[in-house]
Amino acid sequence: MANYQTYKELSIEQLNECLEVMECQPILFIGSGLSKRYFNAPNWPELLHELSAYNPIAKEFAYYKQIYKDNIKIGTKLAECYSEWAWSSGREEFDPLLFTGEHNADVFFKYKVSEFLSKITPKDIGELSPELQSEISLLKEIRPHAIITTNYDRFVEMVFSEYVPVIGQQILKTQYTSIGEIFKIHGCVSQPSSIVIHEEDYCDFNEKKKYLSAKLLTYFLEHPIIILGYGVGDPNIQALLSDIDEILASNNELVPNIFMVNWKEEVNQNEFYPVETLIRLENEKSLRIHNITASDFSWVYESLINENAIENVNPKLLRALLSRTYKLVRTDIPKKTIEIDYDTLERALGEEADINKIYGITTLSNPSAFNISYPYTLTDVANKLGFSYWSHANDLIKAIETEKSINIKKSDNRYHICVMTGKTSKTHKYSQDCIDLLEKIKLNQPYELSI
């Protein structure tokens, strides 16, 4: 009988398979639920409740909830209350620099939001319980490619101290997709004016959301996406995925690289929880993604750790390298502000080993032969077969195993090769023979294996 242990093993297998096939670090999409788990931070309604109670001229939160229903409208009303309070009896509660014509009237509300969250956010992991410290240590070891969050607090920056925060509309101005960044799409307490919390903020945000989605689309297509601290019905998730759902999947297919991790205070060890979940989108459509239910995130984090992903390399250094390369190609070379030996550069670009030397990266012993014989990733194989996702090609490989009891990915053969790129990390590549074989299976034609 299937139980929670079986469920965990299947979830781990799905995570490992996704990481293995996509061959890149995951993107973490972090919501307020993670801050609540680690330091009991408030969710959005709870934050509004706190700020309503703090302002002596504001009414009780229940009143606003009864009248306005919507959190955005409540935030709008509280912003007005805080402005009124600041310019009357509450002046001493605020920084004198806020009382100038340079600031919008909502600055007082956002100032108090920032002050409150900054006060309750841990300054160091050591402030957490030993159990949570252990979990956070594993979270850090994931070394994600990047992090996307709608949280205002700086907890994520504390955990991933080597990563660079990109706040609010700054995201739209970045010119390249870089490693080691924290995209704070709803602003940050470090810049109170950037916080998105009331109607005007959301109107402005929604006008630019399409551009933001376009910026993040590459992430959603090319990386495993791990959603932490959001619920299935969270409007932030619905809004972002609604802009790109047609590219992510069609015909209600499972999106194979998106996993939603749901926290449950106590899991039933005899229960097999859902492995998929449906996210309702703004356009009356829905998106099927993986679902992981857990009371302890340690095993989830461990499944995402690639020990040699960027071992001994500071993400800031990698980010600087990519930034400099981008500037070199986009600006310096076209403007001839630096001298380039084009003959040497052309020769280097023609040889995998030489281009790696330019970047100071070690190479495989015989990369040329490796790349010629096995040039394709599983995503490439899927595309060659006319599929939109690698999972369809993987299904054909599984069909071979079901019929012939042979898994071509378990050994090096004419169809597939696995190369260790570190102590535990590995790369899977595929040949043209593999594509020809899977094409026959796709068309239900007879085939023979020659391992």
N, C-alpha and C positions, 0 to 999 in steps of 0.2 A: 504493500500500500504506500502510495506517495506521501511524503511528509515534508516538513520544513527543511530537513537536511538535504533531501533530494532537490527541493526548490533552490536552495543555496548553490548546490553543485551545478545545476543547470544555468543559473544566473551567472556564476563565475565562468562557466564554459562560454556563454554568449559574450561576456565582456572580453575574455581572452581572445576569442575568435575575431571580434571586431578590431581590437588593437593589433592583432597579428596581421590581418588582411589590409587594414588602412595604413599600417606602418608609420604612424606618427603619434605624437602625444595628444591626449584628449584636451578638449576645451571644457572647463567647468562653468556651469551656469548657476550662480548662487543667489538664493533668495533669503528672505527674512527668517525663514524657518531654521536656517543654520545658525544664525545669530541667537535665536531663541534657544536652540539646543545647547549652545556652549556658554552663554552668559545671561540667559533669560531675557533677552532684548524683546521689546514689544513688537507685535505685528502692527500693521497700519492702523486698524481701529483702536488698538490699545495705546498706540502713540498719540493719536488724536484725543483719546480719553485723558491721558496724562496731561497734555497741554491744556485741555479744557479745564481740568481741575486746578492747574497752577495759576491760571489767570483769574484774579478776583472779580473782574467785571463780566466774565463769560458765564453763560448759563451751564447747567449740568450737561454732560455729554449725551445723556438719554434724551434730553430735549432736542438737541440737534439731530440725533439719530431718528427721532420721531418725525421731525419736520422735513428734513432734507433727504433722509434715507441713504444717500450716496456719499461715500467717503470724500470724493473730490469736492463736492459742494460743502461738506462740513469743513474741510480744510480751507476753502475760500472764506467761509464765515469766520473761522478762527483767526485767519490772517487779518481780517478787518478788526476783530476784537483786540488783537495784540497791538495793532497800530493805534487804536483809540486809547488803550491803556498806557502805551509808551508815551504818548503826547499829553497824558494827564497825570494821574497819581503814580504811575509805574516808571517814571523817567529814570530813577536811580537803578533800576533793574537792568539797564542796557548800556552798552558802550556808547560814550558821548559822540564818537565818530559816526554813529548811525543817524544822528539827527542833522543831516545835511540834505540838500536837494539832489545830491548825487545818487542817492539810494531810492529804490522803489518802496512803496508803503508796506510791502510784505516782508521787508528785511527784518523787522522785529520778531515776527513769527518764526522765520527761518533761523534767526539767531538763537532763539530759545530751543528750537528743535535740535540744532547743532550742539548747544550747550548741554542739553539733557543726554543725548546719545554719547557725547564725548565723555561725560561723567561716568556712565555705567559700562563703557567698553573697556575690557581688560587691556592693560598696557603691556602685559607679558603673559606668555603661556603658563608661567608658574602660578598665576592667580587662579587657574582652573583646578578642578579636582584631579587626582592622579589618573583616574579612569579616562577622563576627557583629555588630559594631557597626552596620554598614550595614543588616543584616536587622532588628535591633532598632529602628532609627530608623523603618523602614517599619511595623513592628508598632505603634509608638506612634501613627503617623499614622492608623491605623484609627479611633481614638477610638470604641471600642465603647460601646454603651449601658451595658453592665455586664459583669462578669467573674465566672464561677463557677469555683472551684478546690477540689480536695481536697489541694493541696500545703500543707505546714506552713511552708515557707520564705517569705521576704519579697521574693523576686525580682520578683514581679508588682507589688508595691507600689513597688519601685525604678523599674521601667519606667513604670508609670502613677502617677506621684507625685501627680497631682491627684485621684486617685480615693480614696474613703474605704473602708477595710476594715470589713466587718461579720463578726464572728467567732463561729463556733459557734452556740449557741442564741440569740444576739442576733438572728439572721436571723428567728426565729419571732416576735420582738417588734416588727419593723418594721411600720408601719401603711400603707405605700404602696409602690408599685413606682416606684423612683427611678432616675435616671440617675447615672452616675459612682460606682458602688459595686463593691467586690470582695467577693463572698460566699465566705468561707473556711469551707466546710461541715464540714471535719474539724479545725478549730482552727488555731492559729498559734503560732510560736515566741515571739511577743511576749507571749502568755498561755499558758505551758506547760501549765497545768491544763486548757486547752480542747482539747488534742490528743487525737484519737481514734485509739488504737493497740492496745488490748487488749480482751479479751472483754467486760468490764463496760462499757467505752466504747461498743463496737459494739452491745451490747444496748440501751443508753440511746439511741444514735443511731437504731437501727432502730425503736424505739418511736415516735420523733418524725418518722420519715422521711416518713410520709404527709402530715404538716403541712408539711414542707419542700417536698415535691413540689407540694403545692397552691399554696404561695407562688410557686414557680418556673414553674407551669404557663402563666401568661400570657406569660412570656418564650418558652417553647417553641412557643406558638401564634402569636405576633404578630411574632417577630423571626427573622431568619436565625441559625442556631446553628452556630458553627464549633468543632469539637472538635479540640483540639491536645494532643499529648502523652499520649494514651491509646491502648491497643490495642483491637481489636475485642472481645477476651475480658475486658477489664478489669472486675472486679466492681463498681467504683464507677459505671461507665457503665451496666452491666446493672441495678444496684439502682435507680438514679434513674429510668431510662426504663421500668422494669417497672411503676412506679406510675401512669404516665400514657400507656402505649402505646395503650390503647383509644381515647383521645381524639385522639392524634396521627395514627393511621391505622387502617384496617380492611381486611380481605380481602387482607392482604399487599401493600397498595399502597406505592409509594415515598413516603416522607415528603419533600416537596420542599424543605423549608427547613433540613434538617440535613445538614451536610457533615463527614465525618471526614477529617482531614489526616494521612496516614501518612508518616513519614520513612523513606527508604530510602537507605542510604549511597551507593549508586551506581546510578543508573537506567540501563536499557538504552535508548539513543536509538532503537533499532529496534523497541521494544515498545510496544504500546498496552495500558496497564494497566486493570484493572477500574474502571468508572465508578460502580459501586454495590457496597455490601457489606451483609452480613446480620449483625445483632447478636442473639445469643441472649439471651433474657431469663430472669428467674428463674421465670416461670410457664409454662415450656416453650413459649413463643411466640417470635416473632422480629420484628425490625423492619428494614425495608429503608431504607437511607439512601445519600446520595451518598458516593463515595470519591474522594479525591485523593491520589495518590502522588507524592512529591517528595523530592529530595535537597537542594534549595535552596528555602527558603520565601519568598524575595523576591517571586517572581511571584504567589504566592498572596496575600501581604499587599497587594501593589499592586492586586490585583483587588478588595480589600475597602475600599480607601480612597475615601472621598467627601470631596473637598477642601473642600466647603462645609457639611459636616454640622453642625458647631457651631463654625464658624470664629471665632476671636478670643474665644470664650466659655469660661471656666473651667468644667469639669464640676461643681466644687464650688458655683459660683454657680447653675447650673441645678438642682442638687440642693436647694440652699437655697430656691430659688423654688418648686419643687414641694412641698417640705416646708411652707413657709409657707402656700401655697395650701390644702394639705390641712388644716392646723390652722385656717385661716380658716373653711373650709366646715364642718369637723367640730365645732369647739369654739367659736371666737370669736363667729360669727354666731348659732348657737343659744342661747348663753349671754348674748348681747347685751353682750359685753364691749367691743365697738367699735360705733361708729355707722356705719350703712350707708344710703346714698341709694339706696333700692330702685328708684326710677323711672329713675335714671341707669343703674344696673346692668342693669335689664331691657332698656333700649334698647340698651346695649352688647352684651348677650348675643344680641340679635336681629340684630346686624350684625357680620359677620366682621371687617371692618376695624376697628371700634370695640373689639372685645374684644382684638384684637391690640395696639391702642394702650395698653390697660390694662397689658399685659405688656411693652410697649416693643419689639414685634416688627414689622418692616416687612412690608408686605402686597403682594399682586399689584395691578396697576393697576385691574382690575375684577373683584374676587373674587366679587361677587354673581352677575353674569352667568355667570361661569365655573362656579360651584357649581350653579347652577340647570340649566344645559344639560348639564353633565358631572359629576353628583354622585357617581359610583361609582368605587371602586378596583376592581382586578381581583378582589380577594378578595370584595368586595360583589357583583360580577357573578356569580362562582362560586356564592355563597350564594343569589342570586336564581334561579339555574338548578338549585338543589337539590344542589349539590356541597359537599363539605367542605373542598376546597382550591382555591386559585387556579389551580393547575397544570392542572386539568381545563378551566377556561375558556380558558386559554392554548392547550391542545391543540386546541380548536375553532377558535381564531384561526389556528393553524398549518394546520389542515385547509382553511381558506379559501385560504391562500397556496398550498397544494399543488394545489388544484383550479383556482383562478382566477389564480394568479401575482400576487396582490395581498396585501401585508401591511398590514392596516389600522392597525398600530402605527407604521408608518414615516412617516405624514403626519398632519396635522390634518384631520379630516373629520367627517362627521355621527355617526360611531361613537366616535371617539377624539380626544383632544387631548393634546399634550405641552407642558408649560410649564417653561421653564428657571427654576429657583429659586436659581441661583448660576452661577458660571462654568462648572461642569461638571455639577452636579447637576440633575436634572429630575424632574418629577412627571407620571405618566400617569393620566388620568381617562377615564371611559367614560360613554356616554349610555344612555338607555332604548332608543334605536334599536339599540344594540349588543346589549343583552340580548335584544331581539326577534329580531335576526338569528341570534344564537347558539342561541336556543331552537329555531329552525327546523332548524339544522344538527344539533343534538342529537337531534331527532326524525326526522332523515333526510327532511325536507320540502324541496321546491324553494324556492330563494331567489334574490334578485337583489341585486347590490351597487350602491349609489348613492353613490359617493365624492364 
